[in-house]
Structures are given as C-alpha cells and as structure tokens.
C-alpha cells in the first residue's frame, strides 16, 4: 500500500489522525463501561472510524449529518 499525502500538511495529517483516534478512544471506554455493568447496551463501531471521519470531512459548511444505528 502506498501512501500519497497529496497537498496535506503535517498539521492536517495530525488533525486527521486525532479525529480518527477520538472515536476509537470513546468506543474503548464505552466497551469497558459495558463490561463493568455500568451501561446496559452499546453498539460498537470499532473499525469503522474512518467511515464517519471521512464522511463528515467531506461535508460542506452548510451541510449537516444525522446518525442512527440500524433504524433505531
């Protein structure tokens, strides 16, 4: 796999990484709370972080996105 950074600066790449890392950290915390019995349900999205980050970064400033989990 070749990495082509295009015109992305180091700062932009670091911000992209931060945006990918934050949901993963939240997912891991929620799974820990689930295992401890502190929450009763959690629908994990581990491994899908790039989908949400990529989709939201493609939004125009006046666009919004609403999320849902399997028609819940």
Secondary structure as UniProt FT lines:
FT   TURN            6..7
FT   HELIX           10..35
FT   TURN            36..37
FT   TURN            46..47
FT   HELIX           49..57
FT   TURN            61..62
FT   TURN            70..71
//
